[in-house]
Structures are given as structure tokens and as C-alpha cells.
């Protein structure tokens, strides 16, 4: 069961507006939602769809679970023109369309000029600023409707973007921090303590946190922990894990990060305290550290559950496949 299915069973009104793609009806994300709108569009267009949904169900006397998802901060980097000069004026004519970005997805560092990379990143920053402005409008509207009076708001992302840090662009099949170190912001009147929390946390912690806040039981197979529960004294050697499909896995502690790659590429070990950019692979020089972290990673992998209910094969329409290709998810 997904979070929205559990909450709907608990009497919640479940509403979703997504950008389609990997968050579409075709991928079964509609399950558990009373209303599910997955039409592609800008974050501004999606804002109006969300507010329309809230107005349509405004008289329903139920607690609400609302999912709002956008691909705005994503290729193509095409914020409204007034945003595109906010983050410098690099001397570049490169247009960061998805087609152009995909052409250099693996060769950007050596094939593009530094000014081109600066320009691409500036256009990405413009998308972030534009999305921030739209989210500010959404929260203002939610506040006027009373939706935020007793709510918890969670803002996060599924991945970051690369701008030549390890040679490429967009979100390739790697586990470097520019791709997997994402924001996690939680807010709620009297429900979320105002602080910067430096615990090691993971995206898998979001679902059990939501369920605990709603007073719903967490399924036994669901990984993660309630981030709003009283926290024990921080363990300086705690760890979080990540994976890309079944080809790459990583373990990260406060100091170390081990990435295990498919053959013939060997393991990568980085000292994040001294090398946060993950430039110097210490695996050959630190075999004992590699082995210690690999044992923890293997123990985590052996405890992973295989979730049922997801379709083994998804039949996509030509338009859906084209959408995923443009977003960089299908080659």
C-alpha cells in the first residue's frame, strides 16, 4: 500500500496534482487518490489546477492529504524570461532544451565551454526562483483557505542535477551528492520544532513520518522512521543508503561515502569531511574502510523487501514515452 491508500482508508480526502511522467496514471500513482490530475504543464498552470481541486472539495469535512508535484525545476530549463537574467549573464548562446542537454549528458565537461556550463546552471537557478515564487503564492492561498491551520508541509525532491561536476549533465545513473543530496523541509504550526536538524536522514523516512503524524500504523514492510518522534542522541556513525536500480548502491556516514558500481568499474570511497565534491577516490588506499562500509551496505541490501502491487511492465503511449524521453528518464 502507498501512503495515500492508507490515509484514504483512514478517512482522509486524498488529492493530487502531478506533472505526469513517472508520476502518472500509467505508473499507477493514481491509486488511493480521490482526485488525480497528471496533465503536464508549468508549475504556474499546476497551481491553478490544485486550487481548483481544493475549491471543488472545499465543503468536505475530512482531513486532507494533498500531493503537489512539478517538473518545473527540471529540463528543459525554461523559466519565464524575466527570471533568466537573475543569476548572472554568462557569454553563452547555449539553449538548455532537453534535446540539447541530452546531446551532452555524458560529455559536458570536455565538450562545452565553461561559460556554457555557467549559463546552463544559471537557467536552472532561474527555474528554482520561479518555482519558489509560485509556491509562495500557493501557500498564501492555502493559508487563506485555512488549509495550513493544522497541517504539516513537506517539501523535497527526488534528485538533483549535474553541471559538469563529474563530467556530465542532468541526472545520470550515478550516486554523487549533486544528484542525491536533496532538500527536505518540514513545517507545521506547533507540530514541527523550528530548527535545523543535522541528523542523517533519507527520503524513505518521509512516508512513516506522514503516517505517524496522521495517527496511522506504518506497514511492516515500509522502511524508514518517524522524523518527528523524539530523537535519541545522535549516533556519529549513523548511515543512510541509496541505490540506482539494481546497478549502483551507496552508503554514506557523516564522514565517509562508499559507492559500489557494476563491473568493470570498481568501488569509490570519498572522505566527505575533506572532499565534499567527491573528487579523490580513496578506495585503493583505504581497503579496510571500504570493507567495513561494504559489510554494512551488504547487510542493508540483504534486508530489502520486494514490494508487490506494482506492474512488472508499463505500457506507455507514444506521448507518454516522448514525455519521459524529454525528461531524461528513457533513452
C-alpha positions as CSV (number, residue, x, y, z in Angstrom):
1,X,0.0,0.0,0.0
2,X,1.1,3.5,-0.7
3,X,0.7,6.4,1.7
4,X,-2.4,7.8,0.1
5,X,-4.1,4.4,0.1
6,X,-3.5,4.0,3.8
7,X,-4.7,7.6,4.5
8,X,-7.8,7.2,2.4
9,X,-8.6,4.1,4.4
10,X,-8.3,6.3,7.5
11,X,-10.9,8.7,6.2
12,X,-8.7,11.3,4.5
13,X,-9.6,13.2,1.4
14,X,-6.7,12.5,-0.9
15,X,-6.0,14.9,-3.8
16,X,-3.0,15.0,-6.2
17,X,-1.7,17.3,-9.0
18,X,1.4,15.9,-10.7
19,X,3.4,16.6,-13.9
20,X,2.8,13.1,-15.3
21,X,5.8,11.3,-16.5
22,X,7.0,9.0,-13.7
23,X,4.2,10.3,-11.5
24,X,1.3,9.4,-13.9
25,X,-1.7,7.2,-14.0
26,X,0.2,4.9,-16.3
27,X,2.7,4.3,-13.5
28,X,-0.2,3.5,-11.0
29,X,0.3,6.6,-8.9
30,X,-3.4,7.3,-9.1
31,X,-4.1,4.5,-6.6
32,X,-5.7,5.8,-3.4
33,X,-6.4,9.3,-4.7
34,X,-10.0,10.6,-4.8
35,X,-8.9,13.1,-7.5
36,X,-5.7,12.7,-9.5
37,X,-4.6,15.3,-12.2
38,X,-1.4,14.3,-14.0
39,X,-1.6,16.7,-17.0
40,X,1.8,18.1,-18.0
41,X,2.3,21.8,-17.6
42,X,4.2,24.6,-15.9
43,X,4.2,25.0,-12.1
44,X,2.0,28.0,-12.6
45,X,-0.6,26.0,-14.5
46,X,-0.5,23.3,-11.9
47,X,-1.0,25.9,-9.2
48,X,-4.4,26.8,-10.7
49,X,-5.3,23.1,-11.0
50,X,-4.5,22.5,-7.4
51,X,-6.5,25.5,-6.2
52,X,-9.5,24.4,-8.4
53,X,-9.4,20.9,-6.8
54,X,-9.4,22.5,-3.3
55,X,-12.3,24.6,-4.2
56,X,-14.2,21.7,-5.7
57,X,-13.8,19.7,-2.4
58,X,-13.8,22.8,-0.1
59,X,-17.0,21.8,1.7
60,X,-15.9,18.2,2.6
61,X,-15.5,17.8,6.3
62,X,-12.4,15.5,6.2
63,X,-8.7,15.7,7.0
64,X,-6.8,16.1,3.7
65,X,-3.7,14.6,2.2
66,X,-2.5,16.7,-0.7
67,X,0.3,15.8,-3.1
68,X,1.7,18.6,-5.4
69,X,4.4,17.5,-7.8
70,X,6.1,19.5,-10.6
71,X,8.8,19.0,-13.1
72,X,9.4,22.8,-13.4
73,X,12.9,22.5,-11.8
74,X,13.9,20.1,-14.5
75,X,15.0,20.1,-18.1
76,X,14.1,21.9,-20.2
77,X,15.3,24.9,-18.1
78,X,12.7,27.4,-19.4
79,X,11.6,29.8,-16.7
80,X,9.7,32.9,-17.8
81,X,12.1,35.4,-19.5
82,X,12.2,37.9,-16.5
83,X,13.9,35.2,-14.4
84,X,16.7,34.3,-16.9
85,X,19.0,37.3,-16.1
86,X,18.8,37.0,-12.3
87,X,21.8,34.7,-11.9
88,X,24.5,36.4,-13.9
89,X,25.0,37.0,-17.6
90,X,27.4,34.3,-18.9
91,X,28.6,34.8,-22.5
92,X,26.8,31.8,-24.0
93,X,24.2,31.1,-26.6
94,X,23.5,27.5,-25.5
95,X,19.8,26.9,-25.2
96,X,19.1,24.4,-22.3
97,X,16.4,22.4,-24.1
98,X,16.1,18.8,-23.2
99,X,17.3,17.8,-26.7
100,X,20.4,20.0,-26.3
101,X,21.2,18.8,-22.8
102,X,20.8,15.2,-23.7
103,X,23.3,15.6,-26.5
104,X,26.0,16.4,-23.9
105,X,24.7,14.4,-21.0
106,X,27.9,12.3,-20.7
107,X,30.4,14.8,-22.3
108,X,29.6,18.2,-21.0
109,X,32.8,18.9,-19.0
110,X,35.0,18.3,-22.0
111,X,32.7,19.3,-24.9
112,X,31.2,22.6,-23.6
113,X,32.9,25.8,-22.7
114,X,32.9,26.9,-19.0
115,X,30.6,29.8,-20.0
116,X,28.1,27.3,-21.4
117,X,28.0,25.4,-18.1
118,X,27.6,28.6,-16.1
119,X,24.8,29.6,-18.4
120,X,23.0,26.2,-18.0
121,X,23.3,26.4,-14.2
122,X,22.0,30.0,-14.2
123,X,19.0,28.9,-16.2
124,X,18.4,26.1,-13.7
125,X,18.7,28.6,-10.8
126,X,16.1,30.7,-12.6
127,X,13.7,27.7,-12.6
128,X,14.2,27.3,-8.8
129,X,13.5,31.0,-8.2
130,X,10.3,30.9,-10.4
131,X,9.1,27.8,-8.6
132,X,9.8,29.4,-5.2
133,X,7.6,32.4,-6.3
134,X,4.8,30.1,-7.3
135,X,5.0,28.1,-4.1
136,X,4.8,31.3,-2.2
137,X,1.5,32.1,-4.0
138,X,0.2,28.6,-3.3
139,X,1.0,28.7,0.4
140,X,-0.7,32.1,0.6
141,X,-3.9,30.7,-1.0
142,X,-3.7,27.6,1.3
143,X,-3.4,29.9,4.3
144,X,-6.5,31.9,3.2
145,X,-8.5,28.7,2.8
146,X,-7.5,27.6,6.3
147,X,-5.7,24.5,4.9
148,X,-2.5,25.3,6.9
149,X,-4.1,25.8,10.3
150,X,-3.3,22.2,11.4
151,X,-1.1,20.9,8.6
152,X,2.3,19.6,8.1
153,X,4.0,20.7,4.9
154,X,6.9,18.7,3.5
155,X,9.0,19.9,0.6
156,X,11.5,17.6,-1.1
157,X,12.9,16.4,-4.4
158,X,13.7,13.1,-6.0
159,X,17.1,14.1,-7.4
160,X,19.4,17.0,-8.2
161,X,21.1,17.9,-11.4
162,X,24.7,17.7,-12.5
163,X,26.5,20.6,-14.1
164,X,29.8,19.0,-15.1
165,X,30.9,18.1,-11.6
166,X,31.6,14.6,-12.7
167,X,31.7,15.2,-16.4
168,X,28.0,15.3,-17.4
169,X,24.7,17.0,-17.2
170,X,21.2,16.3,-15.9
171,X,20.6,13.2,-13.7
172,X,22.7,10.3,-14.9
173,X,22.9,6.8,-13.3
174,X,25.3,7.9,-10.6
175,X,25.1,8.4,-6.9
176,X,27.2,11.5,-6.4
177,X,26.0,14.2,-4.0
178,X,25.0,16.7,-6.6
179,X,22.4,14.1,-7.7
180,X,21.2,12.5,-4.4
181,X,21.7,15.2,-1.7
182,X,18.3,16.8,-1.9
183,X,16.3,19.3,0.2
184,X,14.0,18.1,3.0
185,X,12.0,20.9,4.6
186,X,9.1,20.3,7.1
187,X,6.9,22.9,8.6
188,X,3.8,23.0,10.8
189,X,2.2,25.3,13.4
190,X,3.2,23.7,16.7
191,X,3.9,20.4,15.1
192,X,7.4,20.7,13.8
193,X,10.0,22.3,16.0
194,X,11.8,25.3,14.4
195,X,15.3,24.1,14.0
196,X,17.9,22.9,11.5
197,X,18.3,19.2,12.1
198,X,21.7,17.7,11.3
199,X,20.7,14.1,11.6
200,X,21.4,11.7,8.7
201,X,18.0,11.2,7.1
202,X,16.7,9.7,3.9
203,X,13.7,10.0,1.6
204,X,12.4,6.7,2.9
205,X,11.8,8.5,6.2
206,X,9.1,10.7,4.7
207,X,6.3,8.1,4.4
208,X,6.4,6.8,8.0
209,X,6.6,10.5,9.2
210,X,3.4,11.3,7.4
211,X,1.6,8.2,8.7
212,X,2.7,8.8,12.3
213,X,1.5,12.4,12.1
214,X,-1.9,11.1,10.9
215,X,-2.1,8.5,13.6
216,X,-1.9,5.7,11.1
217,X,0.1,2.5,11.5
218,X,3.2,2.0,9.4
219,X,3.2,-1.2,7.4
220,X,5.8,-3.7,8.5
221,X,7.4,-3.7,5.0
222,X,7.8,0.1,4.9
223,X,11.4,1.3,5.5
224,X,12.3,4.5,7.3
225,X,11.5,6.2,10.6
226,X,9.3,8.9,12.0
227,X,11.4,12.1,11.8
228,X,9.1,13.9,14.3
229,X,9.4,11.3,17.0
230,X,11.7,12.2,20.0
231,X,15.2,11.6,18.6
232,X,17.8,9.7,20.5
233,X,21.3,11.1,21.0
234,X,22.8,11.4,17.5
235,X,24.9,8.4,16.5
236,X,28.0,9.9,14.9
237,X,28.3,6.7,12.8
238,X,24.8,6.6,11.6
239,X,24.3,5.9,7.9
240,X,21.9,6.4,5.0
241,X,21.7,4.3,1.9
242,X,20.9,4.9,-1.7
243,X,20.6,2.9,-5.0
244,X,20.1,3.4,-8.7
245,X,18.1,0.5,-9.9
246,X,20.0,-2.7,-9.3
247,X,23.3,-1.5,-10.7
248,X,24.7,1.0,-8.1
249,X,24.5,1.2,-4.4
250,X,25.9,3.7,-1.8
251,X,26.3,4.1,1.9
252,X,27.0,7.4,3.5
253,X,28.1,8.2,7.1
254,X,28.9,11.6,8.4
255,X,32.4,11.3,7.1
256,X,32.6,8.5,4.5
257,X,30.7,7.6,1.4
258,X,31.2,4.3,-0.5
259,X,29.7,3.8,-3.9
260,X,29.6,0.3,-5.3
261,X,29.4,0.2,-9.1
262,X,28.6,-2.6,-11.6
263,X,31.7,-4.3,-13.1
264,X,34.2,-3.4,-14.5
265,X,34.1,-0.1,-12.6
266,X,35.5,-0.5,-9.1
267,X,34.2,0.9,-5.8
268,X,34.6,4.6,-5.0
269,X,35.3,5.9,-1.5
270,X,35.2,9.5,-0.5
271,X,36.1,11.4,2.7
272,X,33.3,13.9,2.7
273,X,34.8,16.0,5.5
274,X,37.9,16.8,3.4
275,X,36.5,16.2,-0.1
276,X,32.8,17.2,-0.2
277,X,33.0,17.4,-4.0
278,X,33.9,13.7,-4.3
279,X,36.9,14.3,-6.4
280,X,39.5,11.9,-4.9
281,X,38.7,8.2,-4.8
282,X,40.4,6.8,-1.7
283,X,39.2,3.2,-2.3
284,X,42.7,1.8,-3.4
285,X,44.4,3.5,-0.3
286,X,41.7,2.6,2.3
287,X,40.8,-1.1,1.7
288,X,39.8,-1.6,5.4
289,X,37.3,1.3,5.3
290,X,35.9,0.0,2.0
291,X,35.4,-3.4,3.5
292,X,33.8,-2.1,6.7
293,X,31.3,0.1,4.8
294,X,30.7,-2.7,2.3
295,X,29.6,-5.1,5.1
296,X,27.1,-2.5,6.3
297,X,25.9,-1.9,2.8
298,X,25.5,-5.7,2.1
299,X,23.6,-6.1,5.4
300,X,21.2,-3.3,4.3
301,X,20.7,-4.8,0.9
302,X,20.0,-8.3,2.3
303,X,17.2,-6.8,4.4
304,X,15.4,-5.1,1.5
305,X,11.9,-6.1,0.8
306,X,10.4,-6.7,-2.7
307,X,7.2,-4.7,-2.8
308,X,4.2,-6.2,-4.6
309,X,1.4,-4.5,-6.4
310,X,3.5,-2.6,-8.9
311,X,3.1,-3.5,-12.6
312,X,6.0,-5.5,-13.9
313,X,5.6,-3.8,-17.3
314,X,4.1,-0.5,-18.0
315,X,2.5,0.1,-21.5
316,X,3.2,3.7,-22.4
317,X,1.5,5.6,-25.2
318,X,3.7,7.4,-27.7
319,X,3.1,10.7,-25.9
320,X,4.0,9.3,-22.5
321,X,7.2,7.8,-23.8
322,X,8.1,11.1,-25.5
323,X,7.4,12.9,-22.2
324,X,9.8,10.6,-20.3
325,X,12.4,10.9,-23.0
326,X,12.3,14.7,-22.8
327,X,12.7,14.5,-19.0
328,X,15.7,12.2,-19.4
329,X,14.2,9.1,-17.9
330,X,14.0,6.9,-21.0
331,X,16.8,6.5,-23.5
